[in-house]
Amino acid sequence: MHLAKANPIDRHRLEQYDWRAQESYYNSNLPQYRTTIKAPLARETESASSAEPALRIHFVHKQCRLGDITPPRTSNVKVIPLLFCHDCPASSFLDVSAVIDALTRAGPEDGDGGSASWANGAGEEERREKRTGTEGPAPARPIVFHVVAPSVPGTGFSDASADEGFGVAQTADVFDALMKRLGYERYVAFGAGWGFAVCRALALRHGPESCVAIHTANPASFFPPPSLRTAPGAWLRYHAARLTGARVPALTFGYLPEDFGAPAAPGRSRLPDEEVPPAGVDDGHEQREGGVACISRPQTAAGCPGRRPG
């Protein structure tokens, strides 16, 4: 970063930024916990010392704010457990602070959702049809969420695994175990960047039995460029966007300028195409470690606050 841009940031941090106020906001708005979970080993070994390590996993857990809604309308809201997987190293569990209230709050016109029956697989829709004597699909109900936002092992307040092969697949297993420990046998997941890779592994390893759906964003850095032989249409769109630097709106096709070497947006970084390992599924649904390079190369200062050594 150029010194002329860094100096105002330093002055703001030293003279204006109130860390204690920010700390108080996080502590009051983000209910945080830690629990110990046995982390799976990346590969089988014959060593007696290779027992599954116990990791202390830090997480935010905020449930739907039932006080915001009126008891007479308890059947009007569907409450769904949501696993929020943050990106790293440029982000941390604090990402969820921007959306957690909107996700957990139901409006006064909604019901209180009042049940975790969806998470436990109960047939609420069928019971409602029997009560009303109607057939066909019931009217759509507003959706609110119980949000769980864990820190990726090795970042924030979560322990790092001593297993050298610990990566996406093992992180997914730990997060699935966390959701089940909290009583959520079925849940949905969201992830961006590194969180995308974790969500993908969750879907492959734990879906649809427990992880029933995923929503992802920013997956581009985990895949190689499309191939002319296997996907000619995608290959054509990719090269049209690359030729224009993804700066012509009609020819971006979802790509960003930083995908082709332009300076990344603040707090973001991307490896050159030749350094991005392809994502795929190995035997046993193992996720290739497409994001390990991003974790082992903290190219931005934004990644530092969320990292733990080791």
TAUR-V906791 format. One line per field, one symbol per residue. psi: psi as a letter, one per 20 degrees, with the letter a starting at -180 (. if undefined). A space follows every 10 residues. Layout:
psi=???
//
This chain:
psi=pqhhhhghgg ggghhhpnhh ggghgghhhn oqrqqppppq qhqpriphjk qpqppopqqp oprpnhiirp hikhjipppp ppoooqrqii raiihihiih ghhipqriir ajhjqkhghj jqmhgghhhh gijrrrpqqp qqprqoppnq pppircjqqq qiohjpcggh gggghghggh hijnhprrqq qqchhghghg hghhhjqjgg niqqprqlih ijqrqqphgh mhghgggghg hhhjjkiohi jhkirqhiik iqpqqpjqqp qqgijoqqqa papjkppqmh ihhhhimniq hhhghiqpq.
//
